[in-house]
Amino acid sequence: MTAPRKRSNSLKLSTMLAGAASLTLAGCDDPSPQASWDPNRGEQVEAFSYKSLAECQVANEVSDEQCATSWAAAQKDDAEKAPRYDARATCEEAYGAGNCVPRTENGQSFFGPMLAGFVIGRMLDGGGGYYRGTGMYRRDDRDGGGYYSTWGGRLGRDYGTGKTVISKTSIDPPDVIRNAPPKVQTRTSVVSRGGFGGGRSYAKSGGFKGGFGG
């Protein structure tokens, strides 16, 4: 049972531009399933987005316990699966100047975007449902800005309901995606997949239910 809904200061996105997510799971020439996976396809679910745990708790859109659980999941996903780049400049082309920080894992150094907050998806399942959270990043590249989940899905707005939505799989991805080791991207690999204005990316193929926009 969730707490009563009320107006909040959460990040409600009024306009979403078309854009490709910066996936770090595989290159476009990789024959594995994750190479052709589009995080924006599939069922769309209602989403709640927040800059901080405190903002989530004050909003009262989900329970305080769910806020805490989702924030913990966001931090875990950020640490393990956040986009990775070999150079700060490459990262900042996507996420904006000053928005990328150095990271190290298992002796490997790379740059990644700063966590902008977290997003919670209301996952409907038959007669019931559950909530799941993950990290959220603000993209600012010429392919189209907006807020994206750790797994690459873009937050949008359903014209029919006016609600903020995101694809279910970009909150709770399939195991082949969740368990795939992240790869450090170079500028060449990003452009080869259509990023940074380099051409059409598979993530631009659509798949949203309803329309998004202001």
One Martini backbone bead per residue (centre of mass of N, CA, C, O) as a GRO file, in nm:
protein
  214
    1MET     BB    1   0.093   0.038   0.026
    2THR     BB    2   0.060   0.358  -0.059
    3ALA     BB    3   0.091   0.671  -0.041
    4PRO     BB    4  -0.041   0.950  -0.091
    5ARG     BB    5  -0.084   1.169  -0.327
    6LYS     BB    6   0.130   1.448  -0.420
    7ARG     BB    7   0.276   1.720  -0.472
    8SER     BB    8   0.597   1.776  -0.623
    9ASN     BB    9   0.965   1.824  -0.684
   10SER     BB   10   0.999   1.649  -0.899
   11LEU     BB   11   1.120   1.537  -1.211
   12LYS     BB   12   0.932   1.684  -1.448
   13LEU     BB   13   0.894   1.613  -1.786
   14SER     BB   14   0.791   1.809  -2.062
   15THR     BB   15   1.046   1.751  -2.259
   16MET     BB   16   1.137   1.522  -2.526
   17LEU     BB   17   1.407   1.423  -2.704
   18ALA     BB   18   1.553   1.274  -2.941
   19GLY     BB   19   1.759   0.983  -2.842
   20ALA     BB   20   2.058   0.821  -2.753
   21ALA     BB   21   2.193   0.588  -2.570
   22SER     BB   22   2.486   0.518  -2.365
   23LEU     BB   23   2.597   0.228  -2.417
   24THR     BB   24   2.836  -0.023  -2.254
   25LEU     BB   25   2.796  -0.333  -2.347
   26ALA     BB   26   2.823  -0.293  -2.673
   27GLY     BB   27   2.892  -0.320  -2.990
   28CYS     BB   28   2.764  -0.319  -3.314
   29ASP     BB   29   2.950  -0.591  -3.386
   30ASP     BB   30   2.798  -0.748  -3.174
   31PRO     BB   31   2.619  -1.064  -3.163
   32SER     BB   32   2.496  -1.016  -2.911
   33PRO     BB   33   2.201  -0.940  -2.758
   34GLN     BB   34   2.290  -0.649  -2.644
   35ALA     BB   35   2.347  -0.511  -2.926
   36SER     BB   36   2.009  -0.509  -2.999
   37TRP     BB   37   1.921  -0.362  -2.753
   38ASP     BB   38   1.628  -0.166  -2.663
   39PRO     BB   39   1.549   0.039  -2.391
   40ASN     BB   40   1.278   0.184  -2.537
   41ARG     BB   41   1.134  -0.069  -2.552
   42GLY     BB   42   0.823  -0.151  -2.474
   43GLU     BB   43   0.690  -0.127  -2.187
   44GLN     BB   44   0.523   0.130  -2.020
   45VAL     BB   45   0.588   0.313  -1.718
   46GLU     BB   46   0.551   0.463  -1.439
   47ALA     BB   47   0.735   0.755  -1.321
   48PHE     BB   48   0.974   0.849  -1.063
   49SER     BB   49   1.166   1.149  -0.995
   50TYR     BB   50   1.487   1.222  -0.823
   51LYS     BB   51   1.756   1.388  -0.658
   52SER     BB   52   1.667   1.255  -0.375
   53LEU     BB   53   1.571   1.100  -0.096
   54ALA     BB   54   1.426   1.339   0.038
   55GLU     BB   55   1.241   1.410  -0.201
   56CYS     BB   56   1.088   1.144  -0.202
   57GLN     BB   57   0.973   1.160   0.089
   58VAL     BB   58   0.819   1.433   0.049
   59ALA     BB   59   0.632   1.356  -0.195
   60ASN     BB   60   0.453   1.088  -0.138
   61GLU     BB   61   0.431   0.863  -0.383
   62VAL     BB   62   0.596   0.681  -0.203
   63SER     BB   63   0.739   0.509   0.016
   64ASP     BB   64   1.003   0.538   0.222
   65GLU     BB   65   1.105   0.253   0.174
   66GLN     BB   66   1.111   0.275  -0.138
   67CYS     BB   67   1.307   0.504  -0.153
   68ALA     BB   68   1.545   0.357  -0.017
   69THR     BB   69   1.560   0.112  -0.208
   70SER     BB   70   1.600   0.275  -0.474
   71TRP     BB   71   1.853   0.431  -0.390
   72ALA     BB   72   2.029   0.182  -0.348
   73ALA     BB   73   2.001   0.074  -0.639
   74ALA     BB   74   2.122   0.323  -0.778
   75GLN     BB   75   2.405   0.306  -0.651
   76LYS     BB   76   2.471   0.024  -0.752
   77ASP     BB   77   2.434   0.073  -1.057
   78ASP     BB   78   2.637   0.303  -1.077
   79ALA     BB   79   2.891   0.142  -0.982
   80GLU     BB   80   2.852  -0.106  -1.206
   81LYS     BB   81   2.676   0.043  -1.486
   82ALA     BB   82   2.784   0.289  -1.570
   83PRO     BB   83   2.894   0.483  -1.789
   84ARG     BB   84   3.198   0.450  -1.998
   85TYR     BB   85   3.510   0.636  -2.041
   86ASP     BB   86   3.837   0.716  -2.151
   87ALA     BB   87   3.736   1.026  -2.155
   88ARG     BB   88   3.619   1.321  -2.054
   89ALA     BB   89   3.535   1.446  -2.328
   90THR     BB   90   3.349   1.216  -2.415
   91CYS     BB   91   3.155   1.233  -2.177
   92GLU     BB   92   3.085   1.548  -2.215
   93GLU     BB   93   2.936   1.521  -2.487
   94ALA     BB   94   2.685   1.392  -2.332
   95TYR     BB   95   2.683   1.543  -2.016
   96GLY     BB   96   2.867   1.776  -1.990
   97ALA     BB   97   3.032   2.011  -1.847
   98GLY     BB   98   3.135   1.885  -1.530
   99ASN     BB   99   2.967   1.578  -1.541
  100CYS     BB  100   3.249   1.427  -1.503
  101VAL     BB  101   3.417   1.145  -1.348
  102PRO     BB  102   3.649   0.972  -1.194
  103ARG     BB  103   3.721   0.616  -1.213
  104THR     BB  104   3.756   0.292  -1.035
  105GLU     BB  105   3.809  -0.062  -1.142
  106ASN     BB  106   4.015  -0.306  -1.106
  107GLY     BB  107   4.247  -0.088  -1.207
  108GLN     BB  108   4.043   0.075  -1.380
  109SER     BB  109   4.026   0.368  -1.571
  110PHE     BB  110   3.764   0.623  -1.583
  111PHE     BB  111   3.465   0.782  -1.708
  112GLY     BB  112   3.170   0.935  -1.552
  113PRO     BB  113   2.869   1.018  -1.470
  114MET     BB  114   2.675   1.195  -1.274
  115LEU     BB  115   2.445   1.158  -1.046
  116ALA     BB  116   2.105   1.298  -1.064
  117GLY     BB  117   1.958   1.040  -0.940
  118PHE     BB  118   1.630   0.882  -0.943
  119VAL     BB  119   1.426   0.605  -1.060
  120ILE     BB  120   1.080   0.497  -1.049
  121GLY     BB  121   0.902   0.205  -1.123
  122ARG     BB  122   0.572   0.102  -1.205
  123MET     BB  123   0.521  -0.241  -1.183
  124LEU     BB  124   0.307  -0.421  -1.357
  125ASP     BB  125   0.139  -0.742  -1.233
  126GLY     BB  126  -0.141  -0.780  -1.309
  127GLY     BB  127  -0.309  -0.732  -1.009
  128GLY     BB  128  -0.043  -0.606  -0.934
  129GLY     BB  129   0.278  -0.491  -0.798
  130TYR     BB  130   0.583  -0.287  -0.833
  131TYR     BB  131   0.897  -0.149  -0.738
  132ARG     BB  132   1.174   0.017  -0.921
  133GLY     BB  133   1.516   0.115  -0.908
  134THR     BB  134   1.744   0.369  -1.050
  135GLY     BB  135   1.947   0.547  -1.213
  136MET     BB  136   2.021   0.899  -1.308
  137TYR     BB  137   2.072   1.096  -1.615
  138ARG     BB  138   2.204   1.387  -1.775
  139ARG     BB  139   2.170   1.475  -2.100
  140ASP     BB  140   2.386   1.696  -2.346
  141ASP     BB  141   2.343   1.629  -2.652
  142ARG     BB  142   2.289   1.642  -3.006
  143ASP     BB  143   2.094   1.381  -2.994
  144GLY     BB  144   1.959   1.440  -2.715
  145GLY     BB  145   1.821   1.514  -2.439
  146GLY     BB  146   1.787   1.414  -2.094
  147TYR     BB  147   1.661   1.142  -1.909
  148TYR     BB  148   1.842   0.854  -1.780
  149SER     BB  149   1.908   0.548  -1.722
  150THR     BB  150   2.147   0.324  -1.655
  151TRP     BB  151   2.016   0.136  -1.903
  152GLY     BB  152   1.912   0.383  -2.127
  153GLY     BB  153   1.645   0.494  -2.059
  154ARG     BB  154   1.391   0.727  -2.144
  155LEU     BB  155   1.230   0.986  -2.033
  156GLY     BB  156   0.876   1.054  -2.054
  157ARG     BB  157   0.559   1.154  -2.208
  158ASP     BB  158   0.223   1.093  -2.187
  159TYR     BB  159  -0.029   1.232  -2.359
  160GLY     BB  160  -0.282   1.082  -2.242
  161THR     BB  161  -0.192   1.119  -1.913
  162GLY     BB  162   0.076   1.304  -1.831
  163LYS     BB  163   0.286   1.098  -1.762
  164THR     BB  164   0.565   0.968  -1.647
  165VAL     BB  165   0.786   0.759  -1.846
  166ILE     BB  166   0.915   0.416  -1.887
  167SER     BB  167   1.076   0.150  -1.956
  168LYS     BB  168   1.079  -0.146  -1.801
  169THR     BB  169   1.372  -0.252  -1.897
  170SER     BB  170   1.522   0.024  -1.787
  171ILE     BB  171   1.477  -0.086  -1.484
  172ASP     BB  172   1.434  -0.414  -1.568
  173PRO     BB  173   1.648  -0.597  -1.702
  174PRO     BB  174   1.770  -0.842  -1.851
  175ASP     BB  175   2.013  -1.065  -1.772
  176VAL     BB  176   2.198  -1.013  -2.024
  177ILE     BB  177   2.234  -0.715  -1.930
  178ARG     BB  178   2.292  -0.718  -1.622
  179ASN     BB  179   2.551  -0.933  -1.664
  180ALA     BB  180   2.705  -0.752  -1.837
  181PRO     BB  181   2.999  -0.625  -1.903
  182PRO     BB  182   3.127  -0.331  -1.896
  183LYS     BB  183   3.238  -0.082  -2.130
  184VAL     BB  184   3.484   0.113  -2.251
  185GLN     BB  185   3.455   0.409  -2.421
  186THR     BB  186   3.503   0.558  -2.721
  187ARG     BB  187   3.457   0.781  -2.961
  188THR     BB  188   3.449   0.577  -3.191
  189SER     BB  189   3.230   0.386  -3.069
  190VAL     BB  190   3.006   0.594  -3.047
  191VAL     BB  191   2.988   0.680  -3.348
  192SER     BB  192   2.942   0.387  -3.463
  193ARG     BB  193   2.642   0.394  -3.305
  194GLY     BB  194   2.536   0.714  -3.352
  195GLY     BB  195   2.672   0.906  -3.182
  196PHE     BB  196   2.731   1.242  -3.183
  197GLY     BB  197   2.605   1.256  -3.487
  198GLY     BB  198   2.694   0.968  -3.647
  199GLY     BB  199   2.397   0.860  -3.659
  200ARG     BB  200   2.192   0.604  -3.649
  201SER     BB  201   2.032   0.461  -3.382
  202TYR     BB  202   1.866   0.202  -3.239
  203ALA     BB  203   1.731   0.391  -3.012
  204LYS     BB  204   1.562   0.560  -3.249
  205SER     BB  205   1.319   0.349  -3.332
  206GLY     BB  206   1.145   0.351  -3.068
  207GLY     BB  207   0.854   0.202  -2.889
  208PHE     BB  208   0.652   0.391  -2.789
  209LYS     BB  209   0.377   0.458  -2.593
  210GLY     BB  210   0.272   0.701  -2.719
  211GLY     BB  211   0.338   1.035  -2.645
  212PHE     BB  212   0.590   1.292  -2.642
  213GLY     BB  213   0.586   1.598  -2.451
  214GLY     BB  214   0.463   1.927  -2.387
   0.00000   0.00000   0.00000
